[in-house]
Amino acid sequence: MAGQPDKLDFRSDTFRPYATAIGEMALAWNDLHETLKGLFWASSGIPNGIIAYSIWYSSKSDRAQRDMLRALAATKALGNAIPHNIKPEIIWLVGQVDKLEDFRNDVLHSPFLISDGETVSPSWQSGHRRAKKLADKNLLKEIDWFYDASLVIRDYAWELDRAIRVHPEPLPKRPKLRNRGETSGRKSRRPNSPTERSRTHQR
């Protein structure tokens, strides 16, 4: 039938590297946002983390959750749990996550097709707004950049969380995000052990 779209097999060998990359992208984003949850608790000054997490999860939107964190960092009030030199770092960090979110949404909400029998590309020809933004891009390299940037920002969020709780000197250095197209060669600065990570969230 004319106009009937092709039936795509997203588990095919052609799609597999893209499906893997997009899955890793989603997992990295989720872990980044879970780390922001811990930073929100530290920033709130609320002794009981369950209460802070209940506030965090009261919003169904990732962006609204980040807006709450940004608001805490921007608040000028006596008794604010965030040291003055960490406030601009949190605001910078949240801004970087905002930028990542747009690309994430472009990828996760775009339709894809196979052209020439073996090339996966965004299906933008019908006018899909987000797919059009991905046209003429090397999707796997772009996702690799997103994945790396997500982990860099996640690790920095963890370090800021720790800085609020234990006040280390000097302040953790703001990370430099690699440009798109550069090869990733970084190692996570975040503790690998769940036990080690959980200790930093105990007051």
N, C-alpha and C positions, 0 to 999 in steps of 0.2 A: 504494500500500500504506500502510495506517495506520501512523503512527509512523516512516515513512521520511523521513530528513532531506532538505531541499532541496539540490539540487546547485548550489553557489555557484561563480561565476566571479570569482576574485580579481583578474583583470585587467580587469574591467569598469570603466566610468567611475565607478560608485558606489563601488567599493572603491579606486580609484586613489589618492586623497589619503591614505587610511589606509595603503595599502601603501607609499607613498612615505615617509610619516612614520615608520612602523615600521622601514623600511629605514635611514633616517637615524639613528634611535634606536640601532639595532644597530651602525652604523658608528661613531657617537660613543662608544659604550661600549667597543668594541674599541680605539679609539685612546686612550681614557683608560687602559685597562689596559696598553697598550703603553708609555705614558708612566710608569706605575707600575713597569714593568720597569726602566726607566732609573734611577728613584729607588731601587729596590732595589739596583742595582749600586753607586750612589754611597754608599748607606747601609752596604753590606757591607764597604767598604774593600778589596775584592778588586781587585788591579791589572788583571787580565785580565777584560774584560767577558764573554768567551765562557764562562768558568767561572761567573760570576755568573748569566748567562742560563741555563746548563744547570741550575743549582739552581732557578731560578725556574720553568722549564718542566718540572721533574721532577714538579710537581704538576699534576694534570689539572683542578683546581678553581680558579676565579677567587677564591673566598673563601679557600681555603687559601693561595693565593699572597699575598693581602693579609695573612693572618695571619702569614706569614713576615716581611713588611715591618713589621707592627705589633710583632712580637717584637724585631726589631732596634732599633726606636725605644725600646722599653721596657727594653732591656738596660742595666744599670748595670755597666760593666766598663771597666777601663783599656784604652786603645787603640781605643775605639769611634770609628768614623769620623764619627758624627753629632754636631755641636756641640750642647751641652746645650739651647740656646734653640730648636733646630729640632725636637728630639724631640717636644715636645707638639704641634707643628704637623703632624707626620706622623701622630701618633695621631688628631688631630682630622680630618685629611683622610681617613684610612682609614675612620673612623666615618661620614663623609658618603657615601663610596662604598658602604658597607654599606647605608645607607638607600636609596640609589638602586637598588641591586640588587633589592630587594624589588619595587619598582614595575616595573622592567624585566621581571622574571620573571612578574609578573601579566599584562603585555601580551603577551609572547612566548609564553606557555603557555596563553593563554585562547582558546577558540573564539569565533568571531564569526558574526553573522547579519545579514540585511537585513530590517528591519521596515518596514511601510508602503510597501514597494516602493523606498525610496530612503534609508533611515536605517540606518547601520551601528552595531551595538551589541554588547556582549559577550553571549554566550549563557550566562546564569547560571541560567535557570529550572530546569534539571535538577539544580542544586546544585553546579556546578563552583566549587570554593573560590576560585580566583583570579579567575574571571570575576565572582563576586559582589562582590568588592572594587572592581570597576570600574563597577558599576551606578550609574546616575544621575550619572556624571561626563562632562564634556566631554572626550572622549578625545583629540582633536587638540590642545586646549590643554594637557592634562596631558603629552602627549608633547613638545610644544614646551618646556614647563618642564623636562622631563627632559633634552632635548637641550642646552638652554642651561646647565643646572647641570653637565652632564657636561663641557662645554667649559671652564667656569669652573674646575672642580676639576682638569681636565687641565692647564690653564695654570699653576695654582698648584703642581701636582706638578712641572712642568717648572722653575718658579722655585726650588722647594726643592732640586731636583736640582742646579741651578746654584749655589745658595747653599752646598751641602755641598762642591762641587768648588772654588769660587773664593773662598768666604767674603766675599761682598759686605756692605757696611754701607750703610744699615741692613738689617735682615731684611725680606724681602718681606712686604707687608701681607696679612694673612688676608682673603680675599675675602668679600663679603657675597652670599649666594645670594638671588636674587629669590624672592618668594612666588609660589605658584601663582596664575595669572590675570593677573600683571603682564606688561606688554609688554616683550619683550627689545629692548635697544638697545645692547648691548655689542659691543666689538671685541676680538678675540683679542689677548692680550699675548704670545702665543707667536710666535717667528720663523716666517715663512712659507716661507723657503727651506730645502729639505732639507739643503743644504750648511751653512747657518748653524746649523741644529738639530744636525747631526751633530758640529759642532766642539765643542759643549759636552760631548760624551761622550768626548772624547779627554783622556787624562791626560798 
